[in-house]
Amino acid sequence: GDILSTSLGRTTTRPLEPPPAQPPQIAVSTPENSDMAELFRKLGLDKYTDLFLQQEIDLATFATLNDQDLRELGISTFGARKKMLLAIADLQQSRQKYFSP
């Protein structure tokens, strides 16, 4: 009776897999959502994408956030906040160029 061979295939629970944090209908990809996902992927911060989607923060809203906002959202690591703030500054600059006459 080898324990490994008898227990393999019978376990139905996977303790390492967290339950979905949001209902599937929220995860519908809109252009804004995919832009956010793409931005976070480029920054190497894709683990934060779901947090921003859950908080209903799109790219336009993201561009208005400051350090305090990021802290309130639970972005506690300095490096992650710094990358986001630099991205926000870039977004604001490109938006100004785009909208200026």
Buried (B, 14 or more C-beta within 10 A) or exposed (E): EEEEEEEEEEEEEEEEEEEEEEEEEEEEEEEBBEBBBEBBEEBEBEEBBBBBBEEEBBBEBBBEBEBEBBEEBEBEEEEBBEBBBEBBEEBEEEEEEEEEE
